[in-house]
Amino acid sequence: MNSMFKYLGVSIALYSAVTFSAAEDEYDYFSEPPSTVAISGELIGQFRNFKDHAERDSQSNTNVSLAFEPEFYYEFPDSKDSVIFTPFFRWDEADSERSHGDIRELRFHHVASDWELGVGISSVFWGVTETVHLVNIINQVDGVENLDEEDLLGQPMVNLTLVNDWGNLDFFILPSFRERNFSGRDGRPGTNTVISVDDAIYESGAESKRTDVAVRWSRSVDVWDVGLAYFHGTSREARFSEEAEYGQNSFSLNSYGEVELIPIYDVIDQVSIDVQATFDAWLLKLEAINRSGQGDRFVAAAAGLEYSFYDVAESGIDVGLVVEYLYDEREFKATDDDLSLAIRLAFNDISSTELLAGFARDLQNESLYYFIEGSRRLGDSYKVSLEVRGVSGVENGDPLIALYGDNFAQLELGYYF
């Protein structure tokens, strides 16, 4: 265990050495086994078409963007140590806030017999449910990529994992905080309410320089996969208010005379549980959190099941039915009392054709959020994807009003190498 600490101080230097040696591409075959170098990635062109006319003259009903995400992987000779570097770039023709770059990963990873250590910038995803991802709290959401909140900004971290028979124990030290990015005034969807991209309000005096901590225990036992976690730090989820917060105004006026809401980031404590159980064709899922620090302590949960029909009518197609109930004690959340239904099709063909379609319906009013996601490979290096997302029947005061009028269809063509 003592040897793990030496990696904390040398990870950045090791990465510099790795980059230099890979560029030289020289190797003495009489000294040690060769190292592993791998380069992969994706280049994606995206087209969006919005059903309704834009609310502002500067917004368009169509939009084109390009995304590039290469991955560079290096494994040190005669060891299980590795370095991974994954930058991300997007250009968007309309929204300057969506044109951005990020380092998704720049991490040194050491593997020992009963522990692992990761140092650098990385992405961690927790959760099992389909509709929402309540327990996923380590990384900030990349808010301009998609509405499903599955794209994450890279987070600086030190992650120590202890591997034992009684489960895995992950410790996280998270120096610095990353604000969530939002679409600009000219972007779509989700800009019916303009959000300031230049200002933020923090509870912590350290603001974005605060160091957060988290710990998670996880274990697989028979058909059960269980995770328990605790997080203390700045909430990744911004809050908005119409009143002064922490001695600052929570809104401002932009140059167009429009009210801009300023994101508020509170210091929170959160405990969470995620559970998935597999019984033949059945999947049972649960995510639940208990959080303090954003007003009154509250509970939120998502629970559901998925049942799969395999090789339906000997067609080779698998059909999965997903049902989830969403509950949140916060009144400003769209998923405060909702039922989500979805169907998943896996065609099991040579082109890996897949389709997921569903909706979430508020049980207290007529608000409905719907989505369709489909994809198919074209040869060995290309994939075409289709998405449709939108809302209907939204009442005034419902959080989904932020998406009203921005229903869209999205077509992507990706090249993978």
C-alpha positions as CSV (number, residue, x, y, z in Angstrom):
1,M,0.0,0.0,0.0
2,N,2.9,2.4,0.8
3,S,4.0,2.3,-2.9
4,M,0.8,3.9,-4.1
5,F,1.8,7.4,-2.8
6,K,4.8,7.7,-5.0
7,Y,2.5,7.9,-8.0
8,L,0.8,11.0,-6.8
9,G,3.8,13.3,-7.3
10,V,5.1,11.9,-10.6
11,S,2.0,11.3,-12.8
12,I,2.4,14.6,-14.7
13,A,6.1,14.0,-15.3
14,L,5.4,10.5,-16.5
15,Y,2.8,11.7,-19.0
16,S,5.3,14.2,-20.4
17,A,7.9,11.4,-20.8
18,V,5.3,9.1,-22.4
19,T,4.4,11.8,-25.0
20,F,8.0,12.3,-25.9
21,S,8.8,8.6,-26.2
22,A,5.8,7.9,-28.3
23,A,6.7,10.7,-30.7
24,E,10.2,9.3,-31.0
25,D,8.8,5.8,-31.9
26,E,12.1,4.1,-31.1
27,Y,12.5,0.9,-29.1
28,D,15.4,-1.4,-28.1
29,Y,14.2,-4.9,-28.5
30,F,17.1,-6.3,-26.3
31,S,16.1,-4.3,-23.2
32,E,12.4,-4.8,-22.3
33,P,9.0,-5.7,-23.8
34,P,7.4,-3.2,-26.2
35,S,4.9,-0.7,-24.8
36,T,1.3,-0.4,-26.2
37,V,0.3,2.7,-28.1
38,A,-3.2,3.1,-29.4
39,I,-4.9,5.9,-31.2
40,S,-8.7,5.9,-31.8
41,G,-11.5,8.4,-32.0
42,E,-14.5,9.8,-33.8
43,L,-15.4,12.6,-36.1
44,I,-19.2,13.4,-36.1
45,G,-21.2,15.7,-38.3
46,Q,-24.5,16.8,-36.8
47,F,-27.7,18.4,-38.3
48,R,-30.6,19.6,-36.3
49,N,-34.0,20.7,-37.5
50,F,-36.4,22.4,-35.2
51,K,-40.2,21.9,-35.7
52,D,-41.3,25.4,-34.7
53,H,-40.1,28.8,-35.6
54,A,-37.5,30.3,-33.3
55,E,-38.5,32.7,-30.5
56,R,-35.8,35.3,-31.4
57,D,-34.7,36.6,-34.8
58,S,-31.1,35.6,-34.2
59,Q,-32.1,31.9,-33.8
60,S,-32.4,29.5,-36.7
61,N,-34.7,26.5,-37.4
62,T,-31.8,24.5,-38.6
63,N,-28.3,24.0,-37.3
64,V,-25.0,22.3,-38.3
65,S,-22.1,21.3,-36.0
66,L,-19.0,19.2,-36.1
67,A,-17.4,17.3,-33.1
68,F,-14.0,15.6,-32.9
69,E,-12.9,13.4,-30.1
70,P,-9.6,11.5,-30.5
71,E,-8.2,9.2,-27.8
72,F,-4.6,8.5,-27.2
73,Y,-3.7,5.5,-25.0
74,Y,-0.2,4.5,-23.8
75,E,0.6,1.4,-21.7
76,F,4.0,1.4,-20.0
77,P,6.4,-1.5,-20.8
78,D,6.3,-4.5,-18.5
79,S,3.6,-3.0,-16.3
80,K,-0.1,-2.4,-15.9
81,D,0.4,1.4,-15.8
82,S,-1.2,3.5,-18.5
83,V,-1.9,7.1,-19.6
84,I,-5.0,8.1,-21.6
85,F,-5.6,11.5,-23.2
86,T,-9.1,12.3,-24.7
87,P,-9.6,15.9,-25.9
88,F,-13.0,17.0,-27.3
89,F,-13.8,19.8,-29.7
90,R,-17.1,21.0,-31.1
91,W,-17.9,23.8,-33.6
92,D,-21.4,25.0,-33.9
93,E,-22.5,27.4,-36.6
94,A,-25.1,29.3,-34.5
95,D,-24.3,29.1,-30.9
96,S,-20.9,30.4,-29.8
97,E,-21.4,28.8,-26.3
98,R,-21.7,25.4,-27.9
99,S,-18.5,25.9,-29.9
100,H,-16.1,24.7,-27.2
101,G,-13.3,22.4,-26.3
102,D,-12.7,20.2,-23.3
103,I,-10.3,17.6,-22.0
104,R,-12.5,14.6,-21.2
105,E,-9.6,12.6,-19.9
106,L,-5.9,13.1,-19.2
107,R,-5.2,10.5,-16.6
108,F,-2.4,8.3,-15.3
109,H,-3.7,4.9,-14.1
110,H,-1.7,2.5,-11.9
111,V,-3.0,-1.1,-11.2
112,A,-1.8,-3.2,-8.4
113,S,-3.1,-6.5,-7.0
114,D,-5.6,-5.1,-4.6
115,W,-5.7,-1.3,-5.4
116,E,-5.8,1.1,-8.3
117,L,-4.8,4.7,-8.6
118,G,-5.9,7.3,-11.1
119,V,-4.5,10.8,-11.2
120,G,-5.4,13.6,-13.6
121,I,-8.6,14.6,-15.4
122,S,-11.2,11.9,-15.9
123,S,-14.9,11.0,-16.2
124,V,-16.9,8.8,-13.8
125,F,-20.4,7.7,-14.5
126,W,-22.7,6.2,-11.8
127,G,-26.3,5.0,-12.2
128,V,-28.5,2.4,-13.7
129,T,-31.8,4.0,-14.6
130,E,-32.8,5.1,-18.2
131,T,-34.6,8.4,-17.8
132,V,-32.6,10.3,-15.1
133,H,-29.2,9.9,-13.6
134,L,-29.7,11.0,-10.0
135,V,-26.6,9.5,-8.4
136,N,-24.2,10.7,-11.0
137,I,-22.4,13.5,-9.3
138,I,-18.6,13.4,-9.7
139,N,-18.4,15.2,-13.1
140,Q,-20.2,18.3,-14.3
141,V,-22.7,17.8,-17.1
142,D,-21.8,19.2,-20.5
143,G,-25.0,21.2,-20.8
144,V,-24.7,22.1,-24.5
145,E,-24.2,18.6,-25.9
146,N,-27.5,16.9,-25.3
147,L,-30.6,17.0,-23.1
148,D,-30.0,13.5,-21.7
149,E,-27.2,14.8,-19.5
150,E,-25.0,11.9,-20.4
151,D,-22.1,14.0,-21.8
152,L,-19.7,15.0,-19.1
153,L,-17.0,17.6,-18.7
154,G,-13.6,16.3,-17.6
155,Q,-13.0,16.6,-13.8
156,P,-9.6,16.9,-12.1
157,M,-9.4,14.2,-9.5
158,V,-7.3,11.7,-7.5
159,N,-9.2,8.4,-7.4
160,L,-8.0,5.6,-5.2
161,T,-9.8,2.2,-5.5
162,L,-9.3,-0.6,-2.9
163,V,-10.3,-4.0,-4.3
164,N,-11.5,-6.5,-1.7
165,D,-13.7,-9.6,-1.4
166,W,-16.2,-7.5,0.4
167,G,-16.4,-5.0,-2.5
168,N,-14.6,-2.1,-4.1
169,L,-14.1,1.1,-2.2
170,D,-13.5,4.3,-4.2
171,F,-12.1,7.5,-2.7
172,F,-12.2,10.7,-4.7
173,I,-10.4,14.0,-4.1
174,L,-11.8,16.6,-6.5
175,P,-9.7,19.8,-6.7
176,S,-11.5,22.7,-8.4
177,F,-15.1,22.9,-9.6
178,R,-16.4,23.3,-13.2
179,E,-19.5,25.4,-13.9
180,R,-22.2,23.8,-16.1
181,N,-22.2,25.3,-19.6
182,F,-25.5,26.5,-21.1
183,S,-26.7,27.4,-24.6
184,G,-26.1,31.0,-25.6
185,R,-28.9,33.4,-26.5
186,D,-28.7,32.2,-30.2
187,G,-28.7,28.5,-29.3
188,R,-31.4,26.0,-29.2
189,P,-32.9,24.0,-27.5
190,G,-33.6,25.3,-24.0
191,T,-33.1,29.1,-24.3
192,N,-36.6,30.3,-23.7
193,T,-35.1,31.5,-20.4
194,V,-31.8,33.2,-20.9
195,I,-29.1,32.0,-18.5
196,S,-26.0,34.0,-17.8
197,V,-22.8,32.3,-19.2
198,D,-20.5,34.9,-17.6
199,D,-21.5,35.0,-14.0
200,A,-22.2,32.5,-11.2
201,I,-23.0,32.7,-7.5
202,Y,-21.2,30.4,-5.0
203,E,-22.0,29.6,-1.5
204,S,-18.3,28.7,-0.9
205,G,-15.9,31.6,-0.5
206,A,-13.4,29.5,-2.5
207,E,-15.8,29.5,-5.4
208,S,-14.5,27.3,-8.3
209,K,-11.3,26.6,-6.4
210,R,-13.0,24.5,-3.7
211,T,-11.9,20.9,-3.2
212,D,-14.7,18.4,-3.0
213,V,-14.6,14.8,-1.7
214,A,-16.6,11.6,-2.3
215,V,-16.5,7.9,-1.4
216,R,-18.3,5.0,-3.0
217,W,-18.7,1.3,-2.1
218,S,-19.8,-1.1,-4.7
219,R,-20.2,-4.9,-4.9
220,S,-21.8,-7.6,-7.1
221,V,-23.4,-10.4,-5.2
222,D,-25.2,-13.1,-7.2
223,V,-27.8,-11.2,-9.3
224,W,-27.4,-7.9,-7.4
225,D,-25.1,-5.0,-8.2
226,V,-25.2,-2.4,-5.4
227,G,-23.5,1.0,-4.9
228,L,-23.5,3.3,-1.9
229,A,-22.0,6.8,-2.1
230,Y,-21.4,10.0,-0.2
231,F,-20.5,13.3,-1.7
232,H,-19.6,16.6,0.0
233,G,-18.9,19.7,-2.1
234,T,-20.3,22.1,-4.6
235,S,-23.4,20.9,-6.3
236,R,-22.9,20.1,-10.0
237,E,-26.6,21.0,-10.4
238,A,-27.1,24.8,-10.7
239,R,-30.1,26.3,-8.9
240,F,-31.9,29.5,-10.0
241,S,-33.8,32.0,-7.9
242,E,-35.6,35.4,-8.3
243,E,-34.3,36.6,-5.0
244,A,-30.9,37.7,-3.7
245,E,-28.7,34.7,-2.9
246,Y,-25.5,34.8,-0.7
247,G,-25.6,38.6,-0.8
248,Q,-25.7,38.8,-4.6
249,N,-28.4,39.5,-7.2
250,S,-29.5,36.2,-8.8
251,F,-30.4,37.8,-12.2
252,S,-29.2,40.6,-14.4
253,L,-30.2,42.4,-17.6
254,N,-28.2,41.8,-20.8
255,S,-27.6,44.2,-23.6
256,Y,-30.9,43.3,-25.2
257,G,-32.8,44.3,-22.1
258,E,-33.6,40.6,-21.3
259,V,-33.5,39.1,-17.8
260,E,-30.7,36.6,-17.5
261,L,-30.8,34.2,-14.6
262,I,-27.5,33.6,-12.8
263,P,-26.6,30.0,-11.8
264,I,-26.3,29.4,-8.1
265,Y,-24.0,26.7,-6.8
266,D,-24.6,25.6,-3.2
267,V,-22.4,23.4,-1.0
268,I,-24.2,20.1,-0.5
269,D,-24.0,16.8,1.3
270,Q,-25.5,13.8,-0.6
271,V,-25.9,10.2,0.1
272,S,-27.0,7.8,-2.6
273,I,-27.8,4.3,-3.5
274,D,-28.0,2.5,-6.9
275,V,-29.1,-1.1,-7.3
276,Q,-29.6,-3.3,-10.3
277,A,-30.8,-6.9,-10.1
278,T,-30.9,-9.4,-13.0
279,F,-33.4,-12.2,-13.0
280,D,-33.3,-14.0,-16.4
281,A,-35.1,-11.6,-18.7
282,W,-35.9,-9.1,-15.9
283,L,-33.8,-6.1,-14.8
284,L,-34.8,-4.3,-11.6
285,K,-33.3,-0.8,-11.1
286,L,-33.2,1.8,-8.4
287,E,-31.5,5.2,-7.9
288,A,-32.2,7.3,-4.8
289,I,-30.5,10.3,-3.2
290,N,-30.9,12.3,0.0
291,R,-29.4,15.8,-0.2
292,S,-29.0,18.7,2.1
293,G,-27.6,22.2,1.3
294,Q,-30.1,23.4,-1.3
295,G,-32.9,24.6,1.0
296,D,-34.7,21.9,2.9
297,R,-33.3,18.4,2.9
298,F,-35.0,16.4,0.1
299,V,-35.3,13.0,-1.4
300,A,-35.4,12.0,-5.1
301,A,-35.7,8.6,-6.6
302,A,-36.1,6.7,-9.8
303,A,-37.2,3.0,-9.8
304,G,-38.3,0.7,-12.5
305,L,-37.9,-2.5,-14.4
306,E,-37.0,-3.7,-17.8
307,Y,-38.1,-7.0,-19.4
308,S,-36.6,-8.4,-22.6
309,F,-38.1,-10.6,-25.2
310,Y,-35.3,-12.4,-27.1
311,D,-35.4,-13.5,-30.8
312,V,-39.1,-12.4,-31.2
313,A,-40.9,-14.7,-33.7
314,E,-37.5,-16.1,-34.6
315,S,-36.7,-12.7,-36.3
316,G,-33.4,-12.3,-34.4
317,I,-34.8,-9.1,-32.9
318,D,-34.7,-8.5,-29.1
319,V,-37.4,-6.3,-27.6
320,G,-37.0,-4.6,-24.2
321,L,-39.8,-2.9,-22.4
322,V,-38.8,-0.2,-19.8
323,V,-41.0,1.2,-17.1
324,E,-39.7,3.8,-14.5
325,Y,-41.3,5.9,-11.8
326,L,-39.6,9.3,-11.1
327,Y,-40.0,11.1,-7.8
328,D,-38.5,14.4,-6.6
329,E,-39.5,16.5,-3.6
330,R,-38.3,19.7,-5.2
331,E,-41.1,21.6,-6.9
332,F,-38.9,23.1,-9.6
333,K,-37.9,19.7,-11.0
334,A,-39.6,18.3,-14.1
335,T,-39.4,14.8,-12.7
336,D,-41.2,15.4,-9.5
337,D,-44.0,12.8,-10.0
338,D,-43.6,11.1,-13.5
339,L,-44.1,7.8,-15.2
340,S,-41.7,6.9,-17.9
341,L,-42.3,4.2,-20.6
342,A,-39.9,3.1,-23.3
343,I,-39.2,0.3,-25.8
344,R,-35.8,-0.8,-26.9
345,L,-35.1,-2.8,-30.1
346,A,-31.9,-4.6,-30.8
347,F,-31.9,-6.1,-34.3
348,N,-28.7,-8.1,-33.7
349,D,-27.7,-7.6,-37.4
350,I,-24.3,-7.1,-38.8
351,S,-24.9,-3.3,-38.7
352,S,-25.7,-3.3,-35.0
353,T,-29.0,-1.5,-35.6
354,E,-30.7,-0.3,-32.4
355,L,-33.7,1.8,-31.5
356,L,-34.9,3.3,-28.2
357,A,-38.2,5.3,-28.0
358,G,-40.1,6.5,-25.0
359,F,-41.7,9.3,-23.0
360,A,-42.0,10.6,-19.5
361,R,-45.5,11.8,-18.4
362,D,-46.2,14.1,-15.4
363,L,-48.9,12.4,-13.3
364,Q,-50.1,15.8,-11.9
365,N,-50.7,17.6,-15.2
366,E,-50.5,17.0,-19.0
367,S,-46.8,17.7,-19.5
368,L,-45.0,15.1,-21.6
369,Y,-41.3,14.7,-22.6
370,Y,-40.6,12.3,-25.5
371,F,-37.5,10.9,-27.2
372,I,-36.4,8.6,-30.0
373,E,-32.8,7.3,-30.4
374,G,-31.7,5.1,-33.2
375,S,-28.3,4.1,-34.7
376,R,-26.9,1.8,-37.4
377,R,-23.3,1.1,-38.5
378,L,-22.3,1.7,-42.1
379,G,-19.4,-0.6,-42.9
380,D,-16.5,-0.8,-40.5
381,S,-15.9,2.9,-39.8
382,Y,-19.2,4.8,-40.1
383,K,-22.3,5.1,-38.1
384,V,-25.5,7.0,-38.7
385,S,-27.7,8.1,-35.7
386,L,-31.1,9.7,-35.4
387,E,-32.6,11.5,-32.4
388,V,-35.9,13.1,-31.8
389,R,-36.6,15.1,-28.6
390,G,-39.5,17.3,-27.6
391,V,-42.2,18.2,-25.2
392,S,-46.0,18.6,-25.4
393,G,-48.9,19.7,-23.2
394,V,-46.6,21.8,-21.0
395,E,-48.4,24.0,-18.5
396,N,-47.1,27.4,-17.3
397,G,-44.9,26.9,-14.3
398,D,-43.7,23.5,-15.3
399,P,-39.9,23.3,-15.6
400,L,-40.3,21.7,-19.1
401,I,-41.5,25.2,-20.3
402,A,-37.8,25.9,-20.9
403,L,-38.0,23.4,-23.9
404,Y,-41.3,24.6,-25.2
405,G,-41.1,25.4,-29.0
406,D,-37.7,23.7,-29.3
407,N,-38.8,20.2,-30.4
408,F,-36.2,18.9,-32.8
409,A,-34.9,16.0,-34.9
410,Q,-31.2,15.3,-35.1
411,L,-29.2,13.4,-37.7
412,E,-25.6,12.4,-37.2
413,L,-23.0,10.8,-39.3
414,G,-19.9,9.6,-37.5
415,Y,-16.5,8.4,-38.7
416,Y,-14.7,6.1,-36.2
417,F,-11.0,5.2,-36.4
